[in-house]
Amino acid sequence: MSSTLSSPASAASLRNTRAPVRPFAGLIDPVLVDAPCDFPFDGSVARDHAAAAWIWIGRDVAPDVIDFARVKDGSLSADEIEPHLPQVLARAHEIHEAAGADFDSGRRLRAQLGGEEAFERLPVVLNAVRNRALIEKAGIFGRALNGLADEAAIATALQSMPLKDGAATALLMHAAIGQVANPAKLVTAALKLSGSPAEASIRRAGFTTLFDAMLAHAQNQLRSVQPNGAFPDIDLTCRAMERFHRLVRAVTGYVELERAGRWSHVLAALTKKVSERVEPRLRAVSSDVVTALRSADRLDEDRLLSALNGMYLLATLRDCKDSLALNALFEQAWSQSGEALELHLKRNLELVRANRDDALAAKRLETGIKMAELRFNADYAETLRRARAAALKR
């Protein structure tokens, strides 16, 4: 490979560009988070900030070694940029230091990065790139924790983390938590080492970054909780809700939070935000069931799909409601949807019994049975399937 991946001239011709596909060729992906990022954490890097830093490096810091055109199209590989990173980071650090000492240099760097927020977070971005090898190992560490069932073994593993280096530990914790299926196991181990579930004890024991990482990951689920609109990805929303619940309950279920502390504030805000995203869809579940399953002279496939998706979401929220501020609304939607579903299942079954060639009623009944399995249980759905089969044999 050539010692230079570009020339200054080629970078200058591309001074205005869109954000790259993968900042730093994916080397810091495990610590990247997506908007909204209302609460910044030292262990996570907003994707927009990483993209701004990557553009700045390719365009203004090291155009002689980083091909800015390939920064733009995201085609650079990690192997290609790895040999140049020590030199690039040294330059970036020197420019950042100068920007802090000189007003004009600071103003120029803020403009190059796209604003004050990206400028303020630049040290976190550069620190993530500097610790890229450890971040990769932290992901492996997180996956390994999934195989540990013994609390003592998990506690020993936690103690192996470099807790005294706060900036590095924050990044490593974030990368590790991203791979841990059951965060509660880490919490119980950390509390045992802390000697108390009190927030102050946790901080004294050096596990602040562990809980910050859990809250950062919980916040990062917001981007996927999008159950509204014409074509919502309900599977993605449900997975995000389940992950959000596991992360939040791992904290609120074990830690004695300080009422005026930052963790309590962040949890309250995240609970409010995710509840607000789910609420409109939750309110529509019962009416969607009625509209989709009632008798009509045509079949509305979109309505059927919407009602089925709503039932998937309702079933997920049943398991996650302790992490939401929707108890009264959930109970109402749960009750009303169950009543509506039973009524229209009965009516459609009667229509099929009266005319087994009624394809519309048969389709509505089939979809209703799928909803019943989600809303009630598999045994009830199987009873309905047998009743349908008997009706069709007549």
N, C-alpha and C positions, 0 to 999 in steps of 0.2 A: 504494500500500500504506500502511496506517495506520502511524504511528510506533511503536505498541505492538502486539505480537502476542498479548498476554494481559493479565491483571490479577493482582495479588497474591492476590486472593481465590480465583480459579480454581485457582491453583497450590497454595494452602494446603489446598484440599479434596481434592487428589490427592497428599498428602505421602508416602503409601506406594504404590509402583508397581513394576511389573516393568521389567527392562532394556529400553531402546529397541531398535528393529529396527536402526537405523543410527546409531551415535554421530556427532554433529556432521553429520548429514545426508549422510554419505558423504565429507566433505571430506578425511578422513585415512585412508580405506580402504586406500590403498597401503602404509601402515606398520602396519596392524593384524595381529596374530597371534592364533591361538587356542590354548587350553589343549591339552596341558600346556606351561607356560612355566617350566620349572625353572631355566633360565638366562636371566636378563633381559639385554637389550642396549639401549644408549642410542638405537639407531635404530629400535626397534620398540616398539609399544604393545600390551599385552594387550587383547583386545577387552573383557574384563570391566572392566578399569581405565578404558578409554575410556567405557564405558557408565556406570560409576559417576560419572565426572567430568561427563558430559553431563546425567545426572539431577540432580546437585548444582547445576549451573549453571542448569538450567531451574527447579528447585524453590527453591533457596536464594540463588543469586547474582543472577540477573537475571529474576525472574518478571514484571517490568514490561515486558520487551521480548521474552522468549521464552515462547511458549505451552507450558506444561508438559504440558497434555493432548496436544498434538501431538508433544512430545518422547516421551511415553509410547507413542503409536501409530505413531511413525516417519513421520508424514506431512509433516513440515517439509522443505522443499527447501533446497538449498545457496544458491540465489539469495535466498531469503527471509531466511536468517540472516546472510548475508555482510555486509550493511551494519552490523549490530549487533556484529560480533565484536570490533572494536577496543575498544569500550566494555566488553563482557563480559570480555575478557581482562584489561583493566586492573583491573576489580573483582576478578576471580579471583586475580590476582597480589597485590593488596593484602591479601586475606583470607588467602592462603597465607603471606605475609610475617608477618602478625600472629600466625598460628598457630605460627610458629616462635619467636616472641618471648614468647608468653604461654601458660602451661600450660593454662588453662581453654579458651582459644581453640583450642589444638591438640587438646585432647580432644574438643571439639565438632566440629571439622572431621573428625577421624578417624571419629567416629560418623556424620556425614553421608555420608562417602564409603564407609563400610562396613568400615573396618579399616585397620590399619597399612600393609599392602602397597599399597593404593590411594592412601593418603596419600603414601607415599614416591615413588610413580611419577607423582604429579600434575604435577610440573614437566616431565616428559617429555611427558605428554599435552598440556599447555598449549603447550609448545615446538612440538609437531607442528602444532597448530592455528595457531600464529603463523607457521609456515613452510609453510602449506598451498599457497600459489601455487608455491613452489619444489618442493614434493613432486610436484605435477602435472607440472612441467617435467622433473623427474628421471625420471618414467615415460616421457616422450617421449624423453629422452636414452637410456634403456635400450633402447627399441625401435630407436632409430637405430643403436646399437652392433651390433645383429644384422646390419646391412647392411655393416659394415666388416670386410673380410677382412685388411687390412694391419695388422700389429702396430704399426707406427709410428703409423698413424692412430688406433688405439685408445689408444696411449700418450698421444698429443696430446690426445685427448678426455678421458682421465682427469686430465690435468694442468689441465684447465679447471674441475674441481670445486674448491669452496672448502675445501681441505684444512686450512686454519689454524683454521677455525671448527668445532671437533670436534663439538659438539652438533648443529649444522645438517647437517654432512657425514654424520653417522651416519644421520640420517633420509633424506637424499638418496640415500645408497648403498643403503639398504634398498629404497627405492622403485624405484631403477634396476635392482637385481639381480632384482627380481620380474619384470622384463620381458626379461631377458637369457636367451636360449635355451641358450647355451653359455658358462657361467661361466669355463671354463678359458682362454678368449681374454683375459678381463680379468686373470686371474692372471698369465699369461705377460707381458702388457704391464706390469703392476705390478712384477713381479720385475725386468724390464729397467730400469725407472726406479729401482728400489731398489738395483740393482747387485749383488744377492746374493739367493739364495733363503732365507737365514737369517732366522728370525723377528725377531731384533733389528734387522736391516737394514730389514725391512719396516716396523717400528714407527718407526724413525728417519725413514724417507721419508714417513711420514704416512698409510700405507695400512692402519692398524689397522681403521678403520671398514669398509673393503672386505671384509676377511675376517670381521669380526664379522657383517656383513650376510649373508654366505654361510652362516655357522653358524646365524644366526637363521632363515633360510629353510629350512635343513635341519631344524631343530627343528620348524618349522611344518608339516612333512610328516607328523609323527607322528599328527596328528588324522585323517588320511586313510588311514593304514595300519591297516585294520580288516578283515583277511581271515577272521575267525572269526565265529561266530554263525549264526543261521538264514538270514538274507538278506544276506550281505555284498556290498558293491559292489566286485567284483573289478577292474573297469575303473579305478575311482578309486584303489584300492590299488596297482595296477600303475603308474599314472601317478605316484603319489606316490613309489613306490620308485625309479622311473627318475629323477625329479627329485632325490630324496635322494642317489642315487648320483652324479649329475653334480656336485652341489654339494660333496659330501664328497671326491670324487676330484680336484676342482679344487684343493682345499687339500692333501690328503695326497699327491697325485701330484707336486706341484711344490715345496712348501714344506718346508724343514728345520725341523721343529717342535721346540721345547724340550720335553724329556721331562716336566718338572715344570710346564710352562706351562699357562695357562688354556685355550688352544685345544686342546691335547692332552687335557686333562681333559674338556672339553665333547665332543670327538669320541668319546672312549672311552665316555662316558655315553650319547650319542645312539646309537652303534653297538649298545650293549647293549640299549637300550630298543626300537629297531626290530627287532632280532633276536628279542627276547622276544615281540614281537607276531606275528611271522611263523612262529616255530618250531612252534606247535601245528598250524597249517594245513599246514606242510611235512611234518610227520610223518604226516599223514593222506592225502597224495596217493596213495601206492601202494595202500593199502587201499581208497580210494574208486574207483580204476580197476577193481580186482578186483570189488568189490561192484556197480558199475554195469554192467559188461560181461559178467558171468558169466550162463550160461543160467538162466532162471527162467520161471515160467508167467505172470508179469505184468511189465509195464514200469514201472520206478520213475523217472519223469521228474526228480524232485528229485535222485535219486542221479546220474543222467546229467549234470545241470547242475552238480552239486557237483564231479564228477570232471573235467568240462571246465574249470570255473573253476580247479580245482587245477592243471591242466596249463598254463593261461594264467599263473598265478602262478609255476609252476616255470620256465617259459620266460623270464619276466621276471627271476627271481632268478639265472638262469644269467648274465645280462649284468650283474647288480648284486652278485654274491657277494663281490667284492673290498671292498665297503663294509659287509659284514656279518660277524658272528662265527658263521657257520654252515657252514663249509667241509665238515666231516666229515658233518654231517647232510644237506647238499645233495647231496654225492656219493652217499650212500646212497639218498636219495629219487630221484635222477636215474637211477641204475642199476636199482633195483627197479621203478620205474614203467615204464621202457623194457621190461624183461623181461615184466612183467605185461601191458602193452599189446600186445606182439607175440603173446603166447600167446593172448589173448582175441580179437584180431583174426583170427588164424588159425582159431580155433574158430567164430566167428560167420560167417566167410566159408564155412567148410565147411557150416554149417547152411543158409545161403542157397543154396549149390550143391545141397544135398540136397532143399531145398524152397523154391522161389523165392517161395511164398506166405507164408512165415514172416515176418510183419510185425514181430514182436518182435526177431528176429535181424537183420533188415534195418535197423531203427532203431538197435540197438546198434552195428551195423557202421558206419552213417553217422556216428554220434557218435564212434566209435573212430577213424575216418579223420581227423576234425577234430583229435582229440588227437594223432594220429600226425604231422600237419603241424606241430604245435607242438613235439612232443618230438623228432622226427627232422628231416624237411625236406619241402619241397613236392613234390620228385620222388618220394619214397617214398609220399606220400599219393596222388599222381596214379596211381602203379602200382596201388595198392589200389583206387582208383576204377574203373580199367579192368577189374580182376579182378572187382569187384562187378557192373559192367555186363555182362560176359561171363556171369557166373553167372545174372543175371536174364533173359538172352536164351534160355537153354536151355529 
